[in-house]
Amino acid sequence: MLWLDLGNTRLKYWLTDDIGQIVSHDAKQHLQAPAELLMGLTDRFAHYAPDFIGISSVLGDELNGKVSETLGRLNIPFAFVNVDAAHPLMHSVYDPHQLGCDRWLQMLGAVDKKKRQCVIGCGTAVTIDLIDHAEHLGGYIFPSIYLQRESLFSGTKQITISNGTFDSITQGVNTQDAVHRGILLSIVGAINEISRRHPNFELIMTGGDARMIAQHLSRSVRMRDDLLLNGLARYFDNSKPLSNSN
């Protein structure tokens, strides 16, 4: 099986064997030209000769059409994920037309009917979703720390410092630190508040900024780097557990 994740900025893929083990994977910036990037990868995908290609995409109908045209040249069956609020693994009260495919697959990759779970995705946006025994109750969306910083710099004339690191939530004694620590605290504080309101929900985090944020939280967190991949496999009824599950 070949699994494609077409995000806002990156294309990621995983190739799994018959028992669900990952045998190849990669991630590339697509620079808003995913079909062109895929064109450059078609020889590699043809060499893999997968039986099926499963696709998660947040790119919209126009770009998905170009992706379909490119993949069609491989003569390999493929299909896009469609959000299903009544999926057998997890029901959702959220409007399915407004629920992002990647966000939904992250939840589908983590959901356990025996648990209460809070799934936190730390990508281009920070998403926080509450799941009560496989019933998605809804959630929250925040700009990522980098989007917050970009917005602050573009919206204020006096704050022009664009470098710095998100390494602490203690008060800053200069503008650079105050900006970065304030932004990080806004995310950490929100997660801690949601955690306080839902103390019986397991915290699960995924995404590129997850570890940086998790170290400042008041509760322990389960880190999962494989949620979207697991969600793809579950959506397409692949019952084999994936080898890098934590």
C-alpha positions as CSV (number, residue, x, y, z in Angstrom):
1,M,0.0,0.0,0.0
2,L,1.1,3.5,-0.8
3,W,-0.2,6.3,1.5
4,L,-0.1,10.0,0.5
5,D,-0.7,12.9,2.8
6,L,-1.1,16.2,0.8
7,G,-0.9,18.9,3.5
8,N,-0.8,22.7,3.2
9,T,2.9,22.8,2.6
10,R,4.3,19.3,2.4
11,L,3.7,16.0,0.6
12,K,4.4,13.0,2.8
13,Y,4.2,9.4,1.7
14,W,4.6,5.9,3.3
15,L,4.9,2.6,1.6
16,T,3.8,-0.4,3.7
17,D,4.1,-4.1,3.1
18,D,1.5,-6.8,3.5
19,I,1.8,-6.9,7.3
20,G,1.7,-3.1,7.7
21,Q,5.4,-2.4,8.2
22,I,6.8,0.8,6.7
23,V,9.4,-0.1,4.1
24,S,9.9,3.5,2.6
25,H,8.8,7.0,3.5
26,D,9.6,10.6,2.7
27,A,8.4,14.2,3.1
28,K,8.9,17.0,0.6
29,Q,7.8,20.7,0.4
30,H,5.4,21.0,-2.5
31,L,5.3,24.8,-2.7
32,Q,1.7,24.8,-3.7
33,A,2.5,22.6,-6.8
34,P,1.7,19.1,-5.5
35,A,0.8,17.7,-8.9
36,E,4.1,18.8,-10.3
37,L,5.9,17.3,-7.4
38,L,4.0,14.0,-7.8
39,M,4.9,14.0,-11.5
40,G,8.6,13.9,-10.4
41,L,7.8,11.0,-8.0
42,T,5.8,8.8,-10.4
43,D,8.8,6.8,-11.5
44,R,9.5,6.0,-7.9
45,F,5.9,5.1,-7.2
46,A,5.8,2.9,-10.3
47,H,8.9,1.1,-9.1
48,Y,7.2,0.4,-5.8
49,A,4.2,-1.1,-7.7
50,P,1.7,-0.8,-4.8
51,D,-1.6,-2.5,-5.0
52,F,-3.4,0.6,-4.0
53,I,-2.8,4.3,-3.2
54,G,-4.8,6.0,-0.3
55,I,-4.8,9.8,-0.2
56,S,-5.4,12.4,2.4
57,S,-5.6,15.9,1.0
58,V,-6.5,19.3,2.3
59,L,-5.8,21.0,-1.1
60,G,-9.3,21.4,-2.5
61,D,-11.1,20.1,-5.6
62,E,-9.0,21.9,-8.2
63,L,-5.6,20.7,-7.0
64,N,-7.0,17.3,-6.2
65,G,-8.2,17.0,-9.8
66,K,-4.6,17.7,-11.0
67,V,-3.3,15.1,-8.5
68,S,-5.8,12.6,-9.8
69,E,-4.7,13.2,-13.4
70,T,-1.1,12.7,-12.4
71,L,-1.7,9.5,-10.5
72,G,-4.0,8.2,-13.2
73,R,-1.0,7.7,-15.4
74,L,0.3,5.0,-13.1
75,N,-2.6,2.7,-13.7
76,I,-2.7,1.9,-10.0
77,P,-6.1,2.1,-8.1
78,F,-6.3,5.1,-5.8
79,A,-8.9,6.9,-3.7
80,F,-9.2,10.1,-1.7
81,V,-10.4,10.1,1.9
82,N,-13.8,11.7,2.5
83,V,-14.7,12.7,6.0
84,D,-17.4,10.4,7.3
85,A,-19.0,11.6,10.6
86,A,-20.7,8.2,11.0
87,H,-17.6,6.1,10.4
88,P,-17.8,2.7,12.2
89,L,-14.7,3.5,14.3
90,M,-15.8,7.0,15.4
91,H,-18.9,9.1,15.2
92,S,-18.8,12.9,15.3
93,V,-21.2,15.7,16.1
94,Y,-19.0,18.1,14.1
95,D,-20.2,19.4,10.7
96,P,-18.3,17.0,8.3
97,H,-18.2,19.6,5.6
98,Q,-16.1,21.8,7.9
99,L,-13.9,19.1,9.4
100,G,-10.4,19.0,7.8
101,C,-9.4,15.6,6.4
102,D,-6.0,15.6,8.1
103,R,-7.6,16.5,11.5
104,W,-10.2,13.8,11.2
105,L,-7.6,11.2,10.2
106,Q,-5.5,12.1,13.2
107,M,-8.5,11.3,15.5
108,L,-9.3,8.2,13.5
109,G,-5.7,7.0,14.0
110,A,-5.9,7.4,17.8
111,V,-9.5,6.6,18.6
112,D,-10.2,3.9,21.2
113,K,-13.7,3.0,22.1
114,K,-12.6,2.2,25.7
115,K,-11.1,5.6,26.4
116,R,-11.7,9.3,26.7
117,Q,-9.1,11.1,24.6
118,C,-7.9,14.6,23.8
119,V,-6.1,14.6,20.4
120,I,-3.8,17.6,19.8
121,G,-2.3,18.2,16.4
122,C,0.6,20.6,16.2
123,G,1.0,21.5,12.6
124,T,0.2,24.6,10.5
125,A,-2.7,25.0,12.9
126,V,-2.9,23.6,16.5
127,T,-6.1,21.5,16.7
128,I,-7.5,20.1,20.0
129,D,-10.3,17.5,19.8
130,L,-12.2,15.7,22.5
131,I,-13.3,12.1,22.0
132,D,-15.5,10.3,24.5
133,H,-15.5,6.6,23.9
134,A,-15.3,7.0,20.1
135,E,-17.8,10.0,20.0
136,H,-16.1,13.1,18.8
137,L,-17.5,16.0,20.8
138,G,-15.8,18.8,18.9
139,G,-12.8,20.9,19.6
140,Y,-10.7,24.0,19.1
141,I,-8.4,25.5,16.4
142,F,-5.5,27.9,17.1
143,P,-2.9,29.4,14.8
144,S,0.4,27.7,15.2
145,I,3.2,29.5,17.1
146,Y,4.8,30.5,13.8
147,L,1.5,31.8,12.4
148,Q,1.0,33.8,15.6
149,R,4.4,35.3,15.3
150,E,4.0,36.2,11.7
151,S,0.6,37.9,12.4
152,L,2.1,39.9,15.3
153,F,5.0,41.1,13.2
154,S,2.8,42.1,10.2
155,G,0.2,43.8,12.4
156,T,2.4,45.9,14.6
157,K,4.9,48.6,13.6
158,Q,6.9,48.7,16.8
159,I,7.6,44.9,17.1
160,T,10.1,44.0,14.3
161,I,12.1,41.1,15.9
162,S,11.5,38.0,13.8
163,N,14.2,35.7,15.2
164,G,14.2,33.9,18.6
165,T,13.2,30.6,19.9
166,F,10.1,29.1,21.6
167,D,12.0,27.5,24.5
168,S,10.4,28.9,27.7
169,I,7.1,30.2,29.1
170,T,8.7,32.3,31.9
171,Q,8.3,36.1,31.5
172,G,10.7,37.8,29.0
173,V,12.9,40.7,29.9
174,N,13.2,41.9,26.3
175,T,10.8,42.1,23.4
176,Q,12.2,39.2,21.6
177,D,11.7,36.8,24.5
178,A,8.4,38.4,25.5
179,V,7.0,37.7,22.1
180,H,8.1,34.1,21.8
181,R,7.3,33.2,25.4
182,G,3.9,34.9,25.2
183,I,3.0,33.0,22.0
184,L,4.1,29.7,23.4
185,L,2.3,30.4,26.7
186,S,-1.0,31.0,24.8
187,I,-0.9,27.5,23.4
188,V,0.4,25.8,26.5
189,G,-2.2,27.7,28.7
190,A,-5.0,26.7,26.4
191,I,-4.1,23.0,26.5
192,N,-3.6,23.1,30.2
193,E,-7.1,24.7,30.7
194,I,-8.8,22.1,28.4
195,S,-6.9,19.4,30.3
196,R,-8.1,20.8,33.6
197,R,-11.7,20.8,32.4
198,H,-11.4,17.2,31.2
199,P,-9.1,15.5,33.7
200,N,-10.2,12.0,32.6
201,F,-9.2,12.4,29.0
202,E,-5.8,11.0,27.9
203,L,-3.7,13.6,26.2
204,I,-2.3,12.5,22.8
205,M,-0.1,14.8,20.7
206,T,1.2,14.6,17.2
207,G,2.8,17.0,14.6
208,G,6.1,18.8,14.2
209,D,5.8,21.1,17.2
210,A,4.3,18.5,19.6
211,R,7.5,17.8,21.6
212,M,8.4,21.4,22.0
213,I,5.0,22.2,23.4
214,A,4.5,19.1,25.4
215,Q,7.5,19.7,27.7
216,H,5.7,22.8,29.2
217,L,2.4,21.1,29.9
218,S,1.2,20.3,33.4
219,R,0.2,16.7,32.6
220,S,2.0,13.8,30.9
221,V,1.3,13.3,27.2
222,R,1.3,10.4,24.9
223,M,3.3,11.3,21.8
224,R,2.2,9.7,18.5
225,D,4.0,10.5,15.2
226,D,2.0,8.1,13.2
227,L,-1.6,9.2,13.7
228,L,-2.4,10.3,10.2
229,L,-0.8,7.2,8.7
230,N,-2.8,5.0,11.1
231,G,-5.9,6.9,10.3
232,L,-5.4,6.3,6.5
233,A,-4.9,2.6,7.1
234,R,-8.0,2.4,9.3
235,Y,-10.1,4.4,6.9
236,F,-9.3,2.0,4.1
237,D,-10.0,-1.0,6.3
238,N,-6.4,-2.0,6.7
239,S,-6.6,-4.0,9.9
240,K,-2.8,-4.6,10.3
241,P,-1.1,-2.5,13.0
242,L,1.6,-0.3,11.7
243,S,5.2,-0.9,12.8
244,N,6.0,2.5,14.2
245,S,2.9,2.8,16.5
246,N,3.8,4.0,20.0
